[in-house]
Amino acid sequence: MTEDISEDIKKEIFRLICIPGIEIEQIPEIVNKDYNTQLDYEKVMEILSNEYLKHDLDYGRRLCCRF
């Protein structure tokens, strides 16, 4: 399902997630307005979870908390 999402939209989602004060629920509204898409909350969460699993982002936290 995330294959039909362009790389530009994914980059915009990642950029928005890093901005303090923007909630995850607001991201689909912002992206839909800027890119004229039909993105919903579930797709955003799927993209974020796929990226989390692909890069094993929990590994850095485990290393950091080990000491």
N, C-alpha and C positions, 0 to 999 in steps of 0.2 A: 504494500500500500504506500510505503514511503518512496517507492521508485518514481512515482509521478511528480514528486516535489523536486523543483530545480535546486541546484546548488546555491543560487543567489538567495532563495527563500530560506534555505537551511542556514546560511551565513547570517541572514537577518535575524532569524530566531535565536541563534547563539549570541549575536550582538545584543539583542534585547534582554536576554536572560541575565546578562552581565550588568545591566544598568540597575542601580539601586532604585527602589521605589516602583518598579514595574512588576506587577504580579503575573504569574503564569497564565491566569485567566484572561489577562488583557492582551497577551501576545497574539492570539488569533484575530482579534478585532483590528489591531494595528497592522498586521501583515495583510489581512484581507483588504483593508483600505488602501494600502500602498501598492500592492501587487495585483489587486482585483482577482483574488482567488476565493475558494470556498473552504478554507482551512478551519478546522474545529479543534477544540481542546484535546480530544483523544488523539488526533494526528500529531499535535505538538508534543504530547507526552510520549507517543510512540517514537518520534524522532529523537527526543532527548534520551529515552531509555535505550534505544539502539546505539546511540553514540556512547552512552555510559558503558554498555557491555562491550562495544567494539574496542574501546581504549582502556578498559579495566581501570576506571578512574578511582576505584576503591583501593587499589594497590598503593598509591601514594599516601593515602590516609593511614593505612596499616603500617607503612614504614615510619611515618611521622609519629604515630602514637606508640610505637614500639619502645621508645626510649624515654 
